[in-house]
Amino acid sequence: MADTPMLKFVTIGRDMPEKRSADERRADFHEIYAEYAAAKAREQAGRCSQCGVPYCQTHCPLHNNIPDWLKLTAEGRLQEAYEISQATNAFPEICGRICPQDRLCEGNCVIEQSGHGTVTIGSVEKYITDTAWDEGWVQPIAPVLERTESVGIIGAGPGGLAAAERLRRAGVQVTVYDRHDRAGGLLTYGIPGFKLEKDVVMRRIALLAGGGAEFVLNCNVGTNIPFDEVRSRHDAVLIATGVYRSRELKGPSIGANGIVRAIDYLTASNRKGFGDSVPEFDSGEMDAAGRRVVVIGGGDTAMDCVRTAVRQGATSVKCLYRRDRTNMPGSQREVANSEEEGVEFVWLTAPKGFAGDAVTGVIAQRMRLGAPDATGRQVPERVTGSDYVESADLVIKALGFEPENLPELWGQDALETTLWGTIKASFHTHETSMDGVYAIGDIVRGASLVVWAIRDGREAADAVLERFGHQTIAAE
């Protein structure tokens, strides 16, 4: 029997792609990991144990067929690996870069649980699709038959783009409306280049446009065009707006100059990276250079902010979070990367107010973790008499996002929402209370992961196709 290329986890250790030094990566916004060489990708893919019950696949929101494309990679059959990878994911090279694999596929890898170190699933996924682009295997969508039905998608973020891709493969006419001047949503303007370089996003959007999707940009539904008009133009409408309204803090001097929202800060930085004119950055309002920066929050957006501030040349960067390291929601990999780059984390600390008309500091208070709440998570409690001032002249609020009131903004009282303000939609079909109107992603789930938005987009597209009497997707 020929020697199998798999099950090498006992003799070969886990090996991530080379990571640039902290000093080097602090100086630019390029991605921090190098690409695998072909031999290294085959070696690391060959560590997969090919388990009978693949927990990596089970814990992937897209249920990507991870064991099969790892085996094909180990055997050097990369084009087949790519075909299997893209069959369940519209953007595998993006998920390979930004998914929190440590909480999803890799975090549930069987060999990780047995002490051998997880298979580097995300890095192999990125390698497979980057190779596919280099080799010309990634081709524009070419439907077998064009259909007459039309779908309007409101929002060009990952969920909307995933739905557009799936609908175009079936030949449905697709128009994507977005408020920004570039498509991509948070992939374009929310996630920094050191996690996701923008040419990776732009080439996917160009491919989708080349496959027949129409993009109507600088178009804010409810302002530039009424929702009713969008609905009248199309046979179905899919709402994929995401959630962009920032949660706010309360306390003295909350309106002081120098206190900014994370989404505004990251958008300004990403626009600057595109070479755009960004007055709020050029004026210094959104530029951390030479400033003492404090970021408030413990999620992935907070990690993006602290690492961006480092690259902009901040004098110091601190992250205040009201719980401890173990209980923070952000990726532990991102925390480690941030610490390597010089970020200081101030755990069990919460803001109580701010000092100065132009902010000079955060009035902070120490916290402790009390009894668990209904979710089982310990509730942070303020420690009396522990107030102190954390010096800062730029404060970035990264406290998460809430949905906009779309029924009010669009004049659509029939569009039902939940108690949290998200759009109420069917769990399976994603159809809302309005006939032929679907909703996906964060505007339904609340702020969540890109991979969940992609899953929702694909599921909603399938429901729309079923509505049109189309049971299977052509050219797939």
C-alpha positions in Angstrom: 0.0 0.0 0.0 1.3 3.4 -0.9 2.2 5.7 1.9 -0.7 8.0 2.7 0.0 11.8 2.7 -2.3 12.2 5.7 -2.3 11.5 9.4 1.1 13.1 9.9 0.2 15.0 13.0 2.2 12.6 15.2 5.5 13.2 13.4 5.0 16.8 12.1 4.3 19.7 14.3 1.9 22.6 13.7 3.6 25.3 11.7 2.0 28.6 10.8 3.2 30.7 7.8 6.0 33.0 8.8 4.9 36.1 10.7 6.7 39.3 10.0 8.4 40.9 13.0 6.5 43.3 15.2 8.9 46.1 14.3 8.4 45.5 10.6 4.7 45.2 10.6 4.2 48.3 12.8 5.5 50.3 9.9 2.8 49.5 7.3 -0.7 48.1 6.8 0.3 45.0 4.9 -0.9 41.6 6.0 1.3 40.1 8.8 1.5 36.5 7.6 3.5 35.3 4.6 2.1 32.8 2.1 2.8 29.1 2.5 5.2 27.6 0.0 3.7 24.6 -1.9 5.7 22.0 0.1 4.8 23.5 3.4 1.1 23.7 2.5 1.1 20.0 1.5 2.9 19.1 4.8 0.6 21.1 7.0 -2.6 19.8 5.2 -1.2 16.3 5.6 -1.4 16.7 9.4 -5.2 16.3 9.2 -6.4 13.1 10.9 -9.4 12.7 8.5 -11.7 12.0 11.4 -14.9 10.1 10.9 -16.9 12.9 12.5 -15.1 16.1 11.3 -15.8 18.7 14.1 -13.9 21.3 12.0 -16.7 21.1 9.4 -19.5 20.9 12.0 -18.3 24.1 13.7 -17.9 26.0 10.4 -21.0 28.1 9.8 -20.7 27.3 6.1 -20.0 23.6 6.8 -17.0 23.8 4.4 -15.8 20.3 3.4 -12.5 20.9 5.2 -11.1 17.3 5.4 -11.5 16.7 1.7 -9.8 19.9 0.5 -7.0 19.3 3.1 -6.5 15.8 1.7 -6.4 17.1 -1.9 -3.9 19.8 -0.9 -1.7 17.2 0.7 -1.9 15.2 -2.5 -0.9 18.2 -4.6 -4.4 18.3 -6.3 -4.9 22.0 -5.7 -7.3 22.8 -8.4 -9.7 20.1 -7.1 -9.1 21.5 -3.6 -10.1 24.9 -4.8 -13.3 23.6 -6.5 -14.4 21.9 -3.3 -13.5 25.0 -1.2 -15.4 27.5 -3.3 -18.5 25.1 -3.7 -19.6 26.1 -0.2 -18.0 29.6 0.2 -18.2 32.5 -2.1 -15.0 34.1 -0.6 -12.7 31.4 0.8 -9.5 33.5 0.5 -11.3 36.2 2.6 -12.5 33.7 5.3 -9.0 32.2 5.4 -7.7 35.6 6.4 -10.3 37.0 8.8 -12.3 34.1 10.3 -11.6 33.5 13.9 -10.5 30.0 13.3 -9.4 29.6 16.9 -13.1 29.9 17.9 -14.5 27.8 14.9 -12.8 25.1 12.8 -9.4 25.1 14.3 -10.7 25.5 17.9 -12.6 22.2 17.4 -9.9 20.2 15.6 -9.6 16.7 17.1 -5.8 16.6 17.1 -5.8 20.0 18.9 -8.0 18.4 21.6 -5.4 15.5 21.9 -2.5 17.8 22.4 -0.9 17.8 18.9 -1.7 21.3 17.8 -4.5 22.1 15.4 -4.3 21.8 11.6 -3.6 25.3 10.2 -7.0 25.2 8.3 -7.3 29.0 7.7 -3.8 29.3 6.3 -4.2 26.4 3.9 -7.6 27.8 2.8 -6.0 31.1 2.0 -3.2 29.3 0.2 -5.5 27.2 -2.0 -7.5 30.2 -3.2 -4.6 32.6 -3.7 -3.0 29.9 -5.8 -6.3 29.6 -7.7 -6.2 33.3 -8.6 -2.5 33.1 -9.6 -3.2 30.1 -11.8 -6.3 31.6 -13.5 -8.7 29.0 -12.1 -11.0 31.6 -10.7 -13.3 32.6 -13.6 -16.3 35.1 -13.8 -19.7 33.6 -13.3 -21.2 32.3 -16.6 -24.8 31.1 -16.1 -26.0 28.3 -18.3 -29.2 30.3 -18.9 -30.1 33.9 -18.1 -33.4 34.3 -16.2 -35.9 37.2 -16.4 -36.4 37.5 -12.6 -34.6 40.4 -10.8 -33.5 40.7 -7.3 -32.5 44.0 -5.5 -29.9 43.6 -2.8 -29.6 46.5 -0.3 -26.1 46.4 1.1 -22.8 45.3 -0.6 -21.2 43.7 2.4 -20.3 40.0 2.7 -23.9 38.8 3.0 -25.2 40.8 0.1 -22.2 39.8 -2.1 -22.6 36.2 -1.2 -26.3 36.3 -2.2 -25.5 38.1 -5.4 -22.9 35.5 -6.4 -25.3 32.6 -5.8 -28.1 34.3 -7.6 -26.0 35.2 -10.6 -24.8 31.5 -10.9 -28.5 30.7 -11.4 -28.9 33.4 -14.1 -31.0 35.7 -11.9 -30.6 39.5 -12.7 -29.0 41.2 -9.6 -28.7 44.8 -8.7 -26.8 45.7 -5.5 -27.4 49.1 -3.8 -24.9 50.5 -1.4 -24.5 53.8 0.4 -20.7 53.9 -0.1 -18.6 54.7 -3.1 -17.1 51.2 -3.1 -18.7 47.8 -2.6 -17.6 45.5 0.1 -19.1 47.0 3.3 -17.0 46.3 6.3 -14.6 44.2 4.2 -13.7 47.4 2.4 -14.0 50.1 5.1 -14.2 48.3 8.4 -11.4 45.7 8.5 -7.8 47.1 8.3 -5.4 46.1 5.5 -3.1 44.2 7.9 -5.9 41.6 8.3 -7.4 41.9 4.8 -5.5 43.7 2.0 -8.0 45.7 -0.1 -7.0 44.3 -3.5 -8.2 40.9 -2.3 -11.7 42.4 -1.8 -11.7 44.5 -4.9 -10.8 41.6 -7.2 -13.8 39.6 -5.9 -16.1 42.6 -6.5 -14.7 43.0 -10.0 -15.2 39.3 -10.7 -18.8 39.6 -9.6 -19.4 42.7 -11.7 -17.8 40.8 -14.6 -20.3 38.0 -14.0 -23.2 40.3 -14.6 -24.0 41.8 -11.2 -24.9 45.5 -11.3 -23.7 47.8 -8.5 -25.5 51.1 -7.7 -23.1 52.9 -5.4 -23.4 56.2 -3.4 -27.0 55.2 -3.1 -28.6 55.3 0.4 -31.9 53.6 0.3 -34.4 55.8 2.1 -32.5 59.0 1.1 -31.4 58.7 -2.5 -34.1 56.2 -3.5 -37.2 55.2 -1.7 -37.5 51.6 -0.5 -40.8 51.3 -2.3 -39.1 52.1 -5.6 -36.4 49.4 -5.0 -39.2 47.0 -4.3 -41.2 48.0 -7.4 -38.1 47.4 -9.7 -37.5 43.9 -8.6 -39.2 40.5 -8.1 -37.6 40.1 -4.7 -35.6 42.3 -2.3 -32.9 41.2 0.0 -31.9 43.5 3.0 -28.2 43.1 3.9 -27.4 46.5 5.4 -25.5 45.3 8.4 -25.5 47.2 11.7 -23.5 50.5 11.8 -25.0 52.5 14.6 -22.4 52.6 17.4 -23.3 51.9 21.0 -22.7 55.0 23.1 -21.2 55.7 26.5 -22.7 57.9 29.2 -20.8 60.1 31.6 -19.2 63.5 32.1 -17.7 65.2 29.0 -18.8 62.4 26.6 -18.9 65.0 23.8 -15.4 66.2 24.3 -13.2 66.7 21.2 -10.9 63.7 20.7 -13.6 61.1 21.5 -14.5 59.3 18.2 -16.4 56.2 17.1 -14.5 53.1 16.0 -16.4 52.9 12.7 -15.5 56.5 11.8 -11.9 55.9 12.8 -11.4 52.7 10.8 -13.2 54.1 7.8 -11.0 57.2 7.7 -7.9 55.0 7.9 -9.0 52.6 5.2 -10.0 55.5 2.9 -6.6 57.0 3.4 -5.1 53.6 2.4 -7.1 53.8 -0.9 -5.5 57.3 -1.5 -8.8 59.2 -1.0 -9.1 62.7 0.2 -10.0 62.3 3.9 -10.4 65.8 5.6 -11.1 64.4 9.0 -7.9 62.4 8.9 -5.8 65.2 7.4 -7.0 67.6 10.1 -5.7 65.2 12.7 -9.1 64.3 14.1 -8.9 60.7 13.1 -5.1 60.4 13.0 -3.4 58.8 16.0 0.1 60.0 15.1 1.9 61.4 18.2 -1.1 60.9 20.4 -1.9 58.9 23.6 -4.7 56.6 22.4 -7.1 54.7 24.6 -9.5 52.3 23.0 -12.6 51.2 25.0 -13.9 47.7 24.2 -12.8 44.1 24.0 -14.1 42.8 20.7 -12.4 42.4 17.3 -13.3 46.0 16.4 -11.3 47.2 19.4 -8.4 45.0 18.3 -8.5 46.6 14.8 -8.5 50.0 16.4 -5.5 49.5 18.7 -3.4 47.9 15.9 -4.3 50.7 13.5 -3.3 53.3 16.0 0.1 51.6 16.4 0.7 51.8 12.7 -0.3 55.5 12.6 2.5 56.3 15.0 0.7 56.8 18.3 2.8 57.6 21.3 1.1 55.0 23.4 -1.9 52.7 22.8 -4.0 51.2 25.6 -7.1 49.1 25.5 -9.6 49.3 28.4 -11.9 46.4 28.9 -14.3 45.8 31.8 -13.7 42.0 32.0 -10.5 40.0 32.1 -8.6 38.4 29.3 -10.3 35.1 29.6 -13.8 36.6 29.2 -13.1 39.1 26.4 -15.1 38.5 23.1 -12.2 39.3 20.7 -9.9 36.7 19.2 -7.0 35.7 21.4 -4.8 35.6 18.3 -5.6 39.3 17.8 -4.8 40.1 21.5 -1.4 38.3 21.1 -0.7 40.2 17.9 -1.6 43.5 19.5 0.6 42.8 22.5 3.6 42.0 20.2 3.0 45.3 18.5 3.2 47.3 21.7 -0.5 47.6 22.8 -1.1 47.6 26.6 -4.3 46.0 27.9 -5.9 47.3 31.0 -8.2 44.6 32.2 -11.1 44.9 34.6 -11.4 48.6 34.0 -14.4 50.6 32.7 -14.8 54.3 31.8 -16.8 56.5 34.2 -16.4 59.8 32.3 -13.8 61.9 30.6 -11.6 64.8 31.5 -11.1 68.0 29.5 -13.1 69.9 26.8 -10.5 68.5 24.4 -10.1 65.1 26.0 -7.0 64.7 28.3 -8.0 61.5 30.0 -10.5 58.7 30.7 -11.9 58.7 34.2 -11.7 55.0 34.8 -12.9 52.7 37.6 -11.6 49.2 38.5 -14.0 46.3 38.1 -14.3 42.8 39.5 -16.2 39.8 38.2 -19.3 39.0 40.2 -21.9 36.2 40.0 -22.8 34.7 36.6 -25.9 36.1 34.8 -28.5 34.0 33.0 -26.0 33.3 30.2 -23.5 31.9 32.7 -21.1 34.8 32.1 -19.8 36.6 35.2 -21.1 40.1 35.6 -18.6 42.9 36.0 -19.1 45.1 39.1 -17.5 48.4 39.9 -15.0 48.6 42.8 -15.9 51.5 45.0 -13.2 54.1 45.5 -11.0 52.8 42.7 -11.4 55.7 40.3 -8.3 57.1 38.5 -7.5 59.0 35.3 -6.0 57.2 32.3 -4.2 59.9 30.3 -5.4 60.1 26.6 -5.8 62.7 23.9 -7.6 60.3 21.5 -10.3 58.0 22.8 -11.9 55.5 20.4 -15.2 53.9 21.4 -15.4 50.3 20.2 -18.4 49.1 22.2 -20.2 47.3 19.4 -23.0 48.1 17.0 -26.8 48.3 17.0 -29.3 48.2 14.1 -30.7 51.4 12.6 -34.4 51.8 12.7 -35.1 50.7 9.1 -38.9 50.7 9.3 -38.8 54.3 10.3 -36.0 55.3 7.9 -37.7 53.7 5.0 -41.3 54.4 6.0 -42.2 50.7 6.2 -44.3 50.0 9.2 -45.1 46.5 7.9 -41.4 45.5 8.2 -41.4 43.8 11.6 -38.5 44.1 14.0 -37.5 42.3 17.2 -37.2 43.7 20.7 -33.5 44.5 19.8 -34.4 46.4 16.7 -33.2 43.8 14.3 -35.3 42.7 11.3 -37.5 39.8 12.1 -37.0 37.1 9.5 -37.6 33.3 9.1 -34.7 31.2 10.4 -34.8 29.0 7.4 -35.9 31.1 4.4 -34.9 34.6 5.8 -38.1 36.0 4.5 -39.4 39.0 6.5 -43.0 40.0 7.3 -43.2 41.6 3.9 -43.9 39.3 0.9 -40.9 38.9 -1.3 -38.6 40.8 1.1 -35.7 38.9 2.7 -33.2 40.0 5.4 -29.8 38.5 6.2 -26.6 39.0 8.2 -26.1 41.5 11.1 -29.4 43.3 10.5 -31.1 40.1 11.6 -28.5 38.5 13.9 -27.0 41.6 15.5 -23.3 42.3 15.1 -21.7 38.9 14.2 -19.1 37.3 12.0 -18.5 37.7 8.3 -18.8 33.9 7.8 -22.4 33.9 9.3 -23.4 36.7 6.9 -22.0 34.7 4.0 -24.0 31.7 5.1 -27.2 33.8 5.4 -26.7 35.2 2.0 -26.4 31.8 0.4 -29.4 30.5 2.2 -31.6 33.5 1.3 -30.5 33.2 -2.3 -31.6 29.6 -2.3 -35.0 30.6 -0.8 -35.4 33.3 -3.5 -34.6 30.7 -6.2 -37.2 28.4 -4.8 -39.7 31.2 -4.9 -38.8 31.6 -8.6 -39.4 27.8 -9.1 -35.7 27.1 -9.5 -34.6 24.1 -7.4 -30.9 23.8 -8.2 -28.1 26.2 -9.1 -26.7 25.9 -12.5 -23.0 26.1 -13.3 -22.1 24.9 -9.8 
